[in-house]
């Protein structure tokens, strides 16, 4: 199976996924795509010799990325910290084949503005005693596709948003690669 990963930022999840499939013969990471030409994920792709593809929002919406993925015969598209809304042209070509990870227990704390530290600040503000990750299929609405997997971690009021983020990242790195493999 061929996998493409889309990321807009650091790409620590992308790295864990590349590492995981380097050792597994179940799939191959054939592309790292990003809308940010200075995204650190590009450095991580170099380390794993994975080709990269930088595109603008307009190109994403115009179908350039979808065309590239179809040409490469990509089977699965993984969103790992990708901050643009997935356009209909990509959803139409990859129905139920786009997987996203969200750093909270959806349906709580979902939606457009809920990314990065915003989520962890909101969880802390609410005084929740747990948070976690949600891995789900992507449809045309932010964070509303079918939930595939969730994992939770306990938190308490002395945890800073940064400490919460660390606990959530640990869950992401532990589970995302194996959940992807279970879907292939
Ligand atoms: C992760 O917290 C993920 O849940 C969210 O964006 C962040 C990406 O982190 N979608 P990284 O770029 O993989 O380090």
Backbone and ligand atoms as CSV (ligand in chain L), in Angstrom:
chain,resi,resn,atom,element,x,y,z
A,1,UNK,N,N,0.832,-1.192,0.000
A,1,UNK,CA,C,0.000,0.000,0.000
A,1,UNK,C,C,0.878,1.259,0.000
A,2,UNK,N,N,0.382,2.313,-0.654
A,2,UNK,CA,C,1.134,3.567,-0.693
A,2,UNK,C,C,0.425,4.629,0.143
A,3,UNK,N,N,1.220,5.312,0.992
A,3,UNK,CA,C,0.675,6.334,1.896
A,3,UNK,C,C,1.316,7.685,1.616
A,4,UNK,N,N,0.496,8.738,1.604
A,4,UNK,CA,C,1.004,10.106,1.572
A,4,UNK,C,C,0.618,10.759,2.892
A,5,UNK,N,N,1.543,11.574,3.434
A,5,UNK,CA,C,1.251,12.284,4.675
A,5,UNK,C,C,1.216,13.782,4.377
A,6,UNK,N,N,0.190,14.469,4.874
A,6,UNK,CA,C,0.097,15.929,4.751
A,6,UNK,C,C,0.313,16.534,6.128
A,7,UNK,N,N,1.199,17.515,6.186
A,7,UNK,CA,C,1.501,18.172,7.472
A,7,UNK,C,C,1.800,19.645,7.199
A,8,UNK,N,N,1.470,20.488,8.177
A,8,UNK,CA,C,1.730,21.931,7.996
A,8,UNK,C,C,2.814,22.443,8.935
A,9,UNK,N,N,3.275,21.554,9.851
A,9,UNK,CA,C,4.167,22.086,10.892
A,9,UNK,C,C,5.369,21.209,11.153
A,10,UNK,N,N,5.594,20.941,12.441
A,10,UNK,CA,C,6.807,20.253,12.870
A,10,UNK,C,C,6.909,18.840,12.278
A,11,UNK,N,N,5.805,18.095,12.309
A,11,UNK,CA,C,5.834,16.762,11.702
A,11,UNK,C,C,6.357,15.655,12.594
A,12,UNK,N,N,6.244,15.803,13.913
A,12,UNK,CA,C,6.716,14.720,14.797
A,12,UNK,C,C,5.868,13.467,14.578
A,13,UNK,N,N,4.582,13.638,14.301
A,13,UNK,CA,C,3.743,12.467,13.994
A,13,UNK,C,C,4.164,11.853,12.660
A,14,UNK,N,N,4.429,12.701,11.691
A,14,UNK,CA,C,4.864,12.201,10.378
A,14,UNK,C,C,6.145,11.379,10.534
A,15,UNK,N,N,7.038,11.846,11.375
A,15,UNK,CA,C,8.293,11.121,11.585
A,15,UNK,C,C,8.037,9.748,12.188
A,16,UNK,N,N,7.164,9.692,13.170
A,16,UNK,CA,C,6.856,8.400,13.809
A,16,UNK,C,C,6.246,7.437,12.796
A,17,UNK,N,N,5.431,7.982,11.897
A,17,UNK,CA,C,4.788,7.133,10.882
A,17,UNK,C,C,5.829,6.654,9.871
A,18,UNK,N,N,6.734,7.544,9.452
A,18,UNK,CA,C,7.800,7.126,8.517
A,18,UNK,C,C,8.679,6.061,9.148
A,19,UNK,N,N,9.002,6.275,10.438
A,19,UNK,CA,C,9.826,5.302,11.174
A,19,UNK,C,C,9.119,3.941,11.213
A,20,UNK,N,N,7.829,3.982,11.558
A,20,UNK,CA,C,7.066,2.741,11.713
A,20,UNK,C,C,7.034,1.949,10.419
A,21,UNK,N,N,6.761,2.605,9.301
A,21,UNK,CA,C,6.604,1.868,8.037
A,21,UNK,C,C,7.936,1.570,7.364
A,22,UNK,N,N,9.014,2.201,7.859
A,22,UNK,CA,C,10.338,1.837,7.336
A,22,UNK,C,C,10.633,0.394,7.760
A,23,UNK,N,N,10.103,0.028,8.951
A,23,UNK,CA,C,10.368,-1.307,9.501
A,23,UNK,C,C,9.272,-2.298,9.076
A,24,UNK,N,N,8.126,-1.779,8.615
A,24,UNK,CA,C,7.006,-2.668,8.266
A,24,UNK,C,C,6.902,-2.806,6.751
A,25,UNK,N,N,6.579,-4.004,6.267
A,25,UNK,CA,C,6.434,-4.150,4.802
A,25,UNK,C,C,4.969,-4.009,4.376
A,26,UNK,N,N,4.135,-3.520,5.288
A,26,UNK,CA,C,2.694,-3.405,4.989
A,26,UNK,C,C,2.408,-2.215,4.071
A,27,UNK,N,N,3.260,-1.199,4.139
A,27,UNK,CA,C,3.005,0.009,3.338
A,27,UNK,C,C,4.285,0.809,3.207
A,28,UNK,N,N,4.238,1.747,2.281
A,28,UNK,CA,C,5.402,2.602,2.010
A,28,UNK,C,C,4.927,4.057,2.027
A,29,UNK,N,N,5.694,4.941,2.698
A,29,UNK,CA,C,5.363,6.368,2.684
A,29,UNK,C,C,5.986,6.944,1.412
A,30,UNK,N,N,5.151,7.326,0.448
A,30,UNK,CA,C,5.686,7.750,-0.851
A,30,UNK,C,C,5.743,9.266,-1.037
A,31,UNK,N,N,5.120,10.016,-0.131
A,31,UNK,CA,C,5.121,11.480,-0.284
A,31,UNK,C,C,4.808,12.179,1.040
A,32,UNK,N,N,5.506,13.288,1.247
A,32,UNK,CA,C,5.151,14.213,2.333
A,32,UNK,C,C,4.703,15.495,1.635
A,33,UNK,N,N,3.441,15.891,1.862
A,33,UNK,CA,C,2.936,17.116,1.244
A,33,UNK,C,C,2.724,18.178,2.308
A,34,UNK,N,N,3.029,19.432,1.946
A,34,UNK,CA,C,2.801,20.520,2.900
A,34,UNK,C,C,2.449,21.813,2.176
A,35,UNK,N,N,1.713,22.645,2.896
A,35,UNK,CA,C,1.344,23.960,2.365
A,35,UNK,C,C,2.274,25.050,2.903
A,36,UNK,N,N,3.292,24.625,3.671
A,36,UNK,CA,C,4.229,25.585,4.282
A,36,UNK,C,C,5.650,25.271,3.818
A,37,UNK,N,N,6.244,26.172,3.010
A,37,UNK,CA,C,7.554,25.834,2.442
A,37,UNK,C,C,8.652,25.774,3.495
A,38,UNK,N,N,8.368,26.326,4.705
A,38,UNK,CA,C,9.397,26.264,5.743
A,38,UNK,C,C,9.021,25.278,6.853
A,39,UNK,N,N,8.075,24.420,6.594
A,39,UNK,CA,C,7.643,23.458,7.630
A,39,UNK,C,C,8.792,22.502,7.971
A,40,UNK,N,N,9.005,22.269,9.276
A,40,UNK,CA,C,10.101,21.389,9.683
A,40,UNK,C,C,9.875,19.960,9.193
A,41,UNK,N,N,8.635,19.618,8.898
A,41,UNK,CA,C,8.355,18.257,8.404
A,41,UNK,C,C,9.160,17.959,7.138
A,42,UNK,N,N,9.530,19.018,6.390
A,42,UNK,CA,C,10.326,18.801,5.167
A,42,UNK,C,C,11.714,18.267,5.505
A,43,UNK,N,N,12.264,18.769,6.643
A,43,UNK,CA,C,13.572,18.259,7.097
A,43,UNK,C,C,13.445,16.781,7.466
A,44,UNK,N,N,12.337,16.457,8.119
A,44,UNK,CA,C,12.150,15.064,8.557
A,44,UNK,C,C,11.995,14.139,7.334
A,45,UNK,N,N,11.338,14.620,6.313
A,45,UNK,CA,C,11.171,13.806,5.090
A,45,UNK,C,C,12.536,13.515,4.467
A,46,UNK,N,N,13.424,14.536,4.469
A,46,UNK,CA,C,14.771,14.352,3.901
A,46,UNK,C,C,15.490,13.214,4.623
A,47,UNK,N,N,15.333,13.222,5.964
A,47,UNK,CA,C,16.031,12.211,6.777
A,47,UNK,C,C,15.613,10.793,6.346
A,48,UNK,N,N,14.344,10.676,5.911
A,48,UNK,CA,C,13.837,9.339,5.540
A,48,UNK,C,C,13.786,9.141,4.024
A,49,UNK,N,N,14.418,10.094,3.299
A,49,UNK,CA,C,14.426,9.996,1.826
A,49,UNK,C,C,13.022,9.904,1.226
A,50,UNK,N,N,12.085,10.600,1.824
A,50,UNK,CA,C,10.715,10.586,1.287
A,50,UNK,C,C,10.520,11.848,0.436
A,51,UNK,N,N,10.065,11.689,-0.805
A,51,UNK,CA,C,9.842,12.855,-1.665
A,51,UNK,C,C,8.841,13.829,-1.042
A,52,UNK,N,N,9.005,15.117,-1.325
A,52,UNK,CA,C,8.092,16.117,-0.755
A,52,UNK,C,C,7.389,16.875,-1.876
A,53,UNK,N,N,6.268,17.493,-1.503
A,53,UNK,CA,C,5.482,18.263,-2.484
A,53,UNK,C,C,4.901,19.462,-1.755
A,54,UNK,N,N,5.336,20.649,-2.146
A,54,UNK,CA,C,4.861,21.875,-1.501
A,54,UNK,C,C,3.802,22.495,-2.398
A,55,UNK,N,N,2.663,22.841,-1.817
A,55,UNK,CA,C,1.562,23.387,-2.614
A,55,UNK,C,C,0.923,24.555,-1.876
A,56,UNK,N,N,0.260,25.418,-2.653
A,56,UNK,CA,C,-0.455,26.545,-2.041
A,56,UNK,C,C,-1.906,26.115,-1.788
A,57,UNK,N,N,-2.593,26.895,-0.995
A,57,UNK,CA,C,-4.016,26.641,-0.716
A,57,UNK,C,C,-4.793,26.603,-2.038
A,58,UNK,N,N,-4.445,27.510,-2.942
A,58,UNK,CA,C,-5.153,27.568,-4.232
A,58,UNK,C,C,-4.913,26.294,-5.038
A,59,UNK,N,N,-3.663,25.800,-4.993
A,59,UNK,CA,C,-3.342,24.573,-5.736
A,59,UNK,C,C,-4.066,23.374,-5.127
A,60,UNK,N,N,-4.149,23.390,-3.760
A,60,UNK,CA,C,-4.877,22.303,-3.074
A,60,UNK,C,C,-6.326,22.312,-3.545
A,61,UNK,N,N,-6.914,23.510,-3.540
A,61,UNK,CA,C,-8.346,23.619,-3.906
A,61,UNK,C,C,-8.559,23.403,-5.398
A,62,UNK,N,N,-7.494,23.648,-6.178
A,62,UNK,CA,C,-7.589,23.488,-7.628
A,62,UNK,C,C,-7.391,22.049,-8.081
A,63,UNK,N,N,-7.000,21.179,-7.134
A,63,UNK,CA,C,-6.873,19.766,-7.504
A,63,UNK,C,C,-5.467,19.310,-7.839
A,64,UNK,N,N,-4.460,20.213,-7.717
A,64,UNK,CA,C,-3.081,19.816,-8.075
A,64,UNK,C,C,-2.584,18.671,-7.203
A,65,UNK,N,N,-2.879,18.771,-5.884
A,65,UNK,CA,C,-2.402,17.712,-4.976
A,65,UNK,C,C,-3.100,16.406,-5.308
A,66,UNK,N,N,-4.406,16.455,-5.497
A,66,UNK,CA,C,-5.164,15.234,-5.803
A,66,UNK,C,C,-4.597,14.566,-7.048
A,67,UNK,N,N,-4.280,15.402,-8.056
A,67,UNK,CA,C,-3.732,14.855,-9.310
A,67,UNK,C,C,-2.414,14.134,-9.028
A,68,UNK,N,N,-1.596,14.767,-8.176
A,68,UNK,CA,C,-0.280,14.181,-7.834
A,68,UNK,C,C,-0.462,12.848,-7.127
A,69,UNK,N,N,-1.405,12.795,-6.182
A,69,UNK,CA,C,-1.642,11.573,-5.404
A,69,UNK,C,C,-2.142,10.444,-6.301
A,70,UNK,N,N,-3.032,10.780,-7.221
A,70,UNK,CA,C,-3.580,9.779,-8.148
A,70,UNK,C,C,-2.473,9.274,-9.082
A,71,UNK,N,N,-1.628,10.196,-9.557
A,71,UNK,CA,C,-0.507,9.809,-10.429
A,71,UNK,C,C,0.429,8.840,-9.710
A,72,UNK,N,N,0.662,9.109,-8.408
A,72,UNK,CA,C,1.567,8.252,-7.620
A,72,UNK,C,C,0.875,6.969,-7.165
A,73,UNK,N,N,-0.393,6.842,-7.476
A,73,UNK,CA,C,-1.221,5.689,-7.058
A,73,UNK,C,C,-1.235,5.529,-5.531
A,74,UNK,N,N,-1.320,6.666,-4.844
A,74,UNK,CA,C,-1.429,6.667,-3.380
A,74,UNK,C,C,-2.758,6.030,-2.977
A,75,UNK,N,N,-2.697,5.169,-1.939
A,75,UNK,CA,C,-3.927,4.516,-1.459
A,75,UNK,C,C,-4.544,5.252,-0.268
A,76,UNK,N,N,-3.683,5.780,0.617
A,76,UNK,CA,C,-4.170,6.421,1.846
A,76,UNK,C,C,-3.526,7.794,2.030
A,77,UNK,N,N,-4.307,8.742,2.517
A,77,UNK,CA,C,-3.798,10.087,2.800
A,77,UNK,C,C,-3.917,10.322,4.306
A,78,UNK,N,N,-2.779,10.585,4.954
A,78,UNK,CA,C,-2.763,10.771,6.395
A,78,UNK,C,C,-2.557,12.254,6.701
A,79,UNK,N,N,-3.429,12.834,7.501
A,79,UNK,CA,C,-3.264,14.237,7.930
A,79,UNK,C,C,-2.623,14.206,9.308
A,80,UNK,N,N,-1.432,14.796,9.400
A,80,UNK,CA,C,-0.701,14.793,10.681
A,80,UNK,C,C,-0.316,16.239,10.991
A,81,UNK,N,N,-1.264,16.959,11.552
A,81,UNK,CA,C,-1.019,18.376,11.812
A,81,UNK,C,C,-1.135,19.167,10.530
A,82,UNK,N,N,-2.181,18.868,9.752
A,82,UNK,CA,C,-2.407,19.598,8.501
A,82,UNK,C,C,-3.534,20.587,8.757
A,83,UNK,N,N,-3.284,21.877,8.478
A,83,UNK,CA,C,-4.211,22.897,8.978
A,83,UNK,C,C,-5.189,23.452,7.956
A,84,UNK,N,N,-5.145,22.959,6.723
A,84,UNK,CA,C,-6.115,23.456,5.735
A,84,UNK,C,C,-7.300,22.505,5.659
A,85,UNK,N,N,-8.446,23.055,5.286
A,85,UNK,CA,C,-9.648,22.235,5.108
A,85,UNK,C,C,-9.450,21.383,3.856
A,86,UNK,N,N,-9.821,20.108,3.948
A,86,UNK,CA,C,-9.644,19.210,2.799
A,86,UNK,C,C,-10.738,19.528,1.772
A,87,UNK,N,N,-10.326,19.871,0.546
A,87,UNK,CA,C,-11.318,20.268,-0.461
A,87,UNK,C,C,-12.106,19.082,-1.009
A,88,UNK,N,N,-13.249,19.354,-1.585
A,88,UNK,CA,C,-14.137,18.298,-2.108
A,88,UNK,C,C,-13.412,17.432,-3.131
A,89,UNK,N,N,-12.524,18.030,-3.957
A,89,UNK,CA,C,-11.874,17.221,-5.007
A,89,UNK,C,C,-11.025,16.119,-4.409
A,90,UNK,N,N,-10.435,16.398,-3.238
A,90,UNK,CA,C,-9.614,15.368,-2.586
A,90,UNK,C,C,-10.515,14.337,-1.902
A,91,UNK,N,N,-11.569,14.820,-1.255
A,91,UNK,CA,C,-12.509,13.903,-0.599
A,91,UNK,C,C,-13.165,12.981,-1.634
A,92,UNK,N,N,-13.519,13.538,-2.791
A,92,UNK,CA,C,-14.168,12.712,-3.836
A,92,UNK,C,C,-13.238,11.596,-4.325
A,93,UNK,N,N,-11.935,11.907,-4.432
A,93,UNK,CA,C,-10.993,10.895,-4.947
A,93,UNK,C,C,-10.504,9.935,-3.886
A,94,UNK,N,N,-10.646,10.310,-2.632
A,94,UNK,CA,C,-10.143,9.483,-1.524
A,94,UNK,C,C,-11.198,9.307,-0.437
A,95,UNK,N,N,-12.414,8.944,-0.872
A,95,UNK,CA,C,-13.505,8.761,0.099
A,95,UNK,C,C,-13.142,7.640,1.075
A,96,UNK,N,N,-13.269,7.932,2.347
A,96,UNK,CA,C,-12.960,6.977,3.425
A,96,UNK,C,C,-11.523,6.474,3.383
A,97,UNK,N,N,-10.645,7.289,2.772
A,97,UNK,CA,C,-9.225,6.918,2.714
A,97,UNK,C,C,-8.332,8.048,3.236
A,98,UNK,N,N,-8.960,9.024,3.884
A,98,UNK,CA,C,-8.206,10.126,4.481
A,98,UNK,C,C,-8.380,10.017,5.989
A,99,UNK,N,N,-7.231,9.941,6.705
A,99,UNK,CA,C,-7.271,9.752,8.164
A,99,UNK,C,C,-6.630,10.962,8.836
A,100,UNK,N,N,-7.291,11.500,9.840
A,100,UNK,CA,C,-6.783,12.662,10.581
A,100,UNK,C,C,-6.625,12.313,12.054
A,101,UNK,N,N,-5.702,13.045,12.699
A,101,UNK,CA,C,-5.566,12.900,14.150
A,101,UNK,C,C,-5.879,14.254,14.788
A,102,UNK,N,N,-6.694,14.194,15.831
A,102,UNK,CA,C,-7.076,15.441,16.514
A,102,UNK,C,C,-6.655,15.304,17.976
A,103,UNK,N,N,-6.003,16.347,18.520
A,103,UNK,CA,C,-5.434,16.216,19.881
A,103,UNK,C,C,-6.439,16.478,21.003
A,104,UNK,N,N,-7.629,15.842,20.865
A,104,UNK,CA,C,-8.630,15.943,21.934
A,104,UNK,C,C,-9.625,14.813,21.749
A,105,UNK,N,N,-10.550,14.665,22.718
A,105,UNK,CA,C,-11.525,13.569,22.643
A,105,UNK,C,C,-12.787,14.097,21.953
A,106,UNK,N,N,-12.792,14.063,20.614
A,106,UNK,CA,C,-13.972,14.517,19.852
A,106,UNK,C,C,-15.187,13.701,20.309
A,107,UNK,N,N,-16.395,14.264,20.289
A,107,UNK,CA,C,-16.729,15.555,19.655
A,107,UNK,C,C,-16.378,16.792,20.483
A,108,UNK,N,N,-15.796,16.601,21.686
A,108,UNK,CA,C,-15.404,17.804,22.444
A,108,UNK,C,C,-14.190,18.449,21.784
A,109,UNK,N,N,-14.142,19.773,21.831
A,109,UNK,CA,C,-12.965,20.542,21.381
A,109,UNK,C,C,-12.599,20.278,19.928
A,110,UNK,N,N,-13.599,20.199,19.089
A,110,UNK,CA,C,-13.342,20.037,17.651
A,110,UNK,C,C,-13.622,21.337,16.933
A,111,UNK,N,N,-13.379,21.347,15.631
A,111,UNK,CA,C,-13.724,22.525,14.840
A,111,UNK,C,C,-12.509,23.311,14.379
A,112,UNK,N,N,-12.760,24.269,13.509
A,112,UNK,CA,C,-11.695,24.958,12.771
A,112,UNK,C,C,-10.633,25.588,13.674
A,113,UNK,N,N,-11.064,26.317,14.674
A,113,UNK,CA,C,-10.070,27.045,15.464
A,113,UNK,C,C,-9.328,26.171,16.452
A,114,UNK,N,N,-9.781,24.918,16.604
A,114,UNK,CA,C,-9.224,24.064,17.648
A,114,UNK,C,C,-8.023,23.281,17.125
A,115,UNK,N,N,-6.848,23.918,17.163
A,115,UNK,CA,C,-5.636,23.188,16.783
A,115,UNK,C,C,-4.493,23.676,17.666
A,116,UNK,N,N,-3.426,22.880,17.696
A,116,UNK,CA,C,-2.246,23.281,18.471
A,116,UNK,C,C,-2.608,23.538,19.920
A,117,UNK,N,N,-2.030,24.617,20.470
A,117,UNK,CA,C,-2.184,24.867,21.905
A,117,UNK,C,C,-3.603,25.301,22.266
A,118,UNK,N,N,-4.360,25.781,21.267
A,118,UNK,CA,C,-5.739,26.248,21.579
A,118,UNK,C,C,-6.534,25.137,22.260
A,119,UNK,N,N,-6.374,23.923,21.750
A,119,UNK,CA,C,-7.149,22.791,22.290
A,119,UNK,C,C,-6.788,22.591,23.763
A,120,UNK,N,N,-5.482,22.547,24.035
A,120,UNK,CA,C,-5.030,22.222,25.405
A,120,UNK,C,C,-5.394,23.340,26.376
A,121,UNK,N,N,-5.394,24.569,25.910
A,121,UNK,CA,C,-5.816,25.701,26.777
A,121,UNK,C,C,-7.306,25.562,27.097
A,122,UNK,N,N,-8.091,25.169,26.092
A,122,UNK,CA,C,-9.548,25.039,26.301
A,122,UNK,C,C,-9.848,23.910,27.282
A,123,UNK,N,N,-9.122,22.808,27.165
A,123,UNK,CA,C,-9.318,21.651,28.061
A,123,UNK,C,C,-8.981,22.060,29.493
A,124,UNK,N,N,-7.889,22.821,29.629
A,124,UNK,CA,C,-7.458,23.277,30.965
A,124,UNK,C,C,-8.473,24.248,31.544
A,125,UNK,N,N,-8.900,25.198,30.693
A,125,UNK,CA,C,-9.895,26.188,31.133
A,125,UNK,C,C,-11.157,25.496,31.652
A,126,UNK,N,N,-11.524,24.407,30.971
A,126,UNK,CA,C,-12.778,23.725,31.334
A,126,UNK,C,C,-12.620,22.898,32.614
A,127,UNK,N,N,-11.349,22.716,33.038
A,127,UNK,CA,C,-11.118,21.950,34.268
A,127,UNK,C,C,-11.344,20.454,34.092
A,128,UNK,N,N,-11.218,19.978,32.852
A,128,UNK,CA,C,-11.406,18.532,32.603
A,128,UNK,C,C,-10.335,17.714,33.331
A,129,UNK,N,N,-10.685,16.470,33.708
A,129,UNK,CA,C,-9.659,15.637,34.374
A,129,UNK,C,C,-9.073,14.601,33.417
A,130,UNK,N,N,-9.482,14.689,32.155
A,130,UNK,CA,C,-8.829,13.847,31.146
A,130,UNK,C,C,-8.886,14.549,29.791
A,131,UNK,N,N,-7.977,14.153,28.914
A,131,UNK,CA,C,-8.016,14.579,27.516
A,131,UNK,C,C,-7.461,13.409,26.715
A,132,UNK,N,N,-7.162,13.633,25.443
A,132,UNK,CA,C,-6.659,12.489,24.682
A,132,UNK,C,C,-6.584,12.772,23.204
A,133,UNK,N,N,-6.627,11.697,22.416
A,133,UNK,CA,C,-6.526,11.833,20.953
A,133,UNK,C,C,-7.720,11.158,20.284
A,134,UNK,N,N,-8.033,11.658,19.107
A,134,UNK,CA,C,-9.064,11.037,18.272
A,134,UNK,C,C,-8.505,10.862,16.869
A,135,UNK,N,N,-8.573,9.643,16.387
A,135,UNK,CA,C,-8.152,9.366,14.998
A,135,UNK,C,C,-9.426,9.045,14.233
A,136,UNK,N,N,-9.651,9.778,13.142
A,136,UNK,CA,C,-10.942,9.656,12.449
A,136,UNK,C,C,-10.792,9.807,10.947
A,137,UNK,N,N,-11.795,9.284,10.231
A,137,UNK,CA,C,-11.836,9.485,8.784
A,137,UNK,C,C,-12.284,10.919,8.537
A,138,UNK,N,N,-11.854,11.470,7.419
A,138,UNK,CA,C,-12.127,12.873,7.110
A,138,UNK,C,C,-13.269,12.986,6.115
A,139,UNK,N,N,-14.216,13.879,6.460
A,139,UNK,CA,C,-15.262,14.185,5.468
A,139,UNK,C,C,-15.275,15.696,5.270
A,140,UNK,N,N,-16.322,16.232,4.675
A,140,UNK,CA,C,-16.260,17.650,4.290
A,140,UNK,C,C,-16.373,18.619,5.467
A,141,UNK,N,N,-16.704,18.113,6.645
A,141,UNK,CA,C,-16.788,19.028,7.795
A,141,UNK,C,C,-15.623,18.776,8.760
A,142,UNK,N,N,-15.022,19.860,9.271
A,142,UNK,CA,C,-13.882,19.724,10.192
A,142,UNK,C,C,-14.196,18.749,11.330
A,143,UNK,N,N,-13.321,17.743,11.490
A,143,UNK,CA,C,-13.343,16.897,12.694
A,143,UNK,C,C,-14.665,16.172,12.900
A,144,UNK,N,N,-15.393,15.860,11.790
A,144,UNK,CA,C,-16.696,15.194,11.995
A,144,UNK,C,C,-16.773,13.824,11.337
A,145,UNK,N,N,-15.682,13.326,10.792
A,145,UNK,CA,C,-15.757,12.022,10.137
A,145,UNK,C,C,-15.851,10.889,11.150
A,146,UNK,N,N,-16.031,9.661,10.648
A,146,UNK,CA,C,-16.206,8.481,11.511
A,146,UNK,C,C,-14.969,8.313,12.412
A,147,UNK,N,N,-15.223,8.150,13.704
A,147,UNK,CA,C,-14.113,7.967,14.645
A,147,UNK,C,C,-13.603,6.533,14.561
A,148,UNK,N,N,-12.294,6.402,14.388
A,148,UNK,CA,C,-11.660,5.078,14.271
A,148,UNK,C,C,-11.083,4.637,15.617
A,149,UNK,N,N,-10.503,5.597,16.355
A,149,UNK,CA,C,-9.764,5.241,17.586
A,149,UNK,C,C,-9.715,6.454,18.506
A,150,UNK,N,N,-9.786,6.201,19.815
A,150,UNK,CA,C,-9.553,7.261,20.805
A,150,UNK,C,C,-8.724,6.683,21.939
A,151,UNK,N,N,-7.858,7.518,22.504
A,151,UNK,CA,C,-7.111,7.128,23.707
A,151,UNK,C,C,-7.126,8.333,24.631
A,152,UNK,N,N,-7.234,8.064,25.936
A,152,UNK,CA,C,-7.337,9.174,26.894
A,152,UNK,C,C,-6.155,9.148,27.850
A,153,UNK,N,N,-5.886,10.309,28.453
A,153,UNK,CA,C,-4.863,10.414,29.483
A,153,UNK,C,C,-5.420,11.322,30.574
A,154,UNK,N,N,-5.084,11.024,31.828
A,154,UNK,CA,C,-5.633,11.869,32.902
A,154,UNK,C,C,-4.796,13.146,33.013
A,155,UNK,N,N,-5.469,14.211,33.381
A,155,UNK,CA,C,-4.758,15.479,33.616
A,155,UNK,C,C,-5.341,16.073,34.904
A,156,UNK,N,N,-4.557,16.979,35.529
A,156,UNK,CA,C,-5.170,17.677,36.667
A,156,UNK,C,C,-4.827,19.164,36.614
A,157,UNK,N,N,-5.413,19.901,37.572
A,157,UNK,CA,C,-5.347,21.367,37.447
A,157,UNK,C,C,-3.918,21.906,37.476
A,158,UNK,N,N,-2.945,21.127,38.011
A,158,UNK,CA,C,-1.582,21.683,38.054
A,158,UNK,C,C,-0.869,21.514,36.707
A,159,UNK,N,N,-1.472,20.728,35.802
A,159,UNK,CA,C,-0.846,20.565,34.481
A,159,UNK,C,C,-0.957,21.864,33.690
A,160,UNK,N,N,0.162,22.319,33.153
A,160,UNK,CA,C,0.112,23.503,32.268
A,160,UNK,C,C,-0.349,23.027,30.896
A,161,UNK,N,N,-0.789,23.941,30.039
A,161,UNK,CA,C,-1.164,23.532,28.674
A,161,UNK,C,C,-0.018,22.804,27.968
A,162,UNK,N,N,1.212,23.227,28.250
A,162,UNK,CA,C,2.377,22.571,27.623
A,162,UNK,C,C,2.511,21.128,28.113
A,163,UNK,N,N,2.255,20.921,29.415
A,163,UNK,CA,C,2.354,19.553,29.948
A,163,UNK,C,C,1.230,18.694,29.374
A,164,UNK,N,N,0.062,19.304,29.208
A,164,UNK,CA,C,-1.054,18.575,28.585
A,164,UNK,C,C,-0.679,18.196,27.153
A,165,UNK,N,N,-0.099,19.161,26.442
A,165,UNK,CA,C,0.310,18.903,25.048
A,165,UNK,C,C,1.308,17.752,24.989
A,166,UNK,N,N,2.225,17.707,25.963
A,166,UNK,CA,C,3.220,16.624,25.975
A,166,UNK,C,C,2.549,15.269,26.171
A,167,UNK,N,N,1.557,15.227,27.100
A,167,UNK,CA,C,0.859,13.951,27.351
A,167,UNK,C,C,0.110,13.504,26.092
A,168,UNK,N,N,-0.487,14.479,25.394
A,168,UNK,CA,C,-1.258,14.151,24.181
A,168,UNK,C,C,-0.320,13.699,23.067
A,169,UNK,N,N,0.806,14.406,22.918
A,169,UNK,CA,C,1.773,14.012,21.879
A,169,UNK,C,C,2.278,12.589,22.109
A,170,UNK,N,N,2.450,12.241,23.383
A,170,UNK,CA,C,2.944,10.884,23.691
A,170,UNK,C,C,1.927,9.845,23.203
A,171,UNK,N,N,0.636,10.130,23.395
A,171,UNK,CA,C,-0.409,9.212,22.914
A,171,UNK,C,C,-0.393,9.142,21.386
A,172,UNK,N,N,-0.219,10.300,20.748
A,172,UNK,CA,C,-0.216,10.354,19.272
A,172,UNK,C,C,0.898,9.480,18.722
A,173,UNK,N,N,2.102,9.680,19.278
A,173,UNK,CA,C,3.271,8.962,18.768
A,173,UNK,C,C,3.161,7.469,19.022
A,174,UNK,N,N,2.482,7.143,20.115
A,174,UNK,CA,C,2.347,5.714,20.466
A,174,UNK,C,C,1.335,5.010,19.568
A,175,UNK,N,N,0.204,5.674,19.299
A,175,UNK,CA,C,-0.905,4.981,18.650
A,175,UNK,C,C,-1.102,5.254,17.158
A,176,UNK,N,N,-0.764,6.455,16.673
A,176,UNK,CA,C,-1.140,6.811,15.296
A,176,UNK,C,C,-0.581,5.787,14.278
A,177,UNK,N,N,0.734,5.462,14.337
A,177,UNK,CA,C,1.243,4.522,13.330
A,177,UNK,C,C,0.508,3.185,13.320
A,178,UNK,N,N,0.247,2.647,14.510
A,178,UNK,CA,C,-0.380,1.304,14.527
A,178,UNK,C,C,-1.856,1.370,14.127
A,179,UNK,N,N,-2.510,2.469,14.420
A,179,UNK,CA,C,-3.926,2.596,14.009
A,179,UNK,C,C,-3.997,2.695,12.482
A,180,UNK,N,N,-3.037,3.431,11.890
A,180,UNK,CA,C,-2.993,3.506,10.410
A,180,UNK,C,C,-2.787,2.096,9.847
A,181,UNK,N,N,-1.826,1.370,10.419
A,181,UNK,CA,C,-1.548,0.019,9.906
A,181,UNK,C,C,-2.790,-0.856,10.006
A,182,UNK,N,N,-3.564,-0.675,11.087
A,182,UNK,CA,C,-4.769,-1.517,11.262
A,182,UNK,C,C,-5.843,-1.202,10.213
A,183,UNK,N,N,-5.723,-0.043,9.547
A,183,UNK,CA,C,-6.737,0.330,8.553
A,183,UNK,C,C,-6.367,-0.130,7.149
A,184,UNK,N,N,-5.104,-0.529,6.939
A,184,UNK,CA,C,-4.641,-0.814,5.552
A,184,UNK,C,C,-5.348,-2.044,4.972
L,1,LIG,C1,C,-0.690,17.199,16.729
L,1,LIG,O1,O,-1.003,17.632,18.039
L,1,LIG,C2,C,-1.935,16.710,16.060
L,1,LIG,O2,O,-2.880,16.124,16.922
L,1,LIG,C3,C,-2.512,17.978,15.502
L,1,LIG,O3,O,-1.410,18.753,15.091
L,1,LIG,C4,C,-0.279,18.369,15.872
L,1,LIG,C5,C,0.806,17.982,14.910
L,1,LIG,O4,O,1.997,17.852,15.613
L,1,LIG,N1,N,-3.389,17.684,14.396
L,1,LIG,P1,P,3.297,17.396,14.756
L,1,LIG,O5,O,3.465,18.420,13.644
L,1,LIG,O6,O,3.017,16.016,14.217
L,1,LIG,O7,O,4.428,17.428,15.750
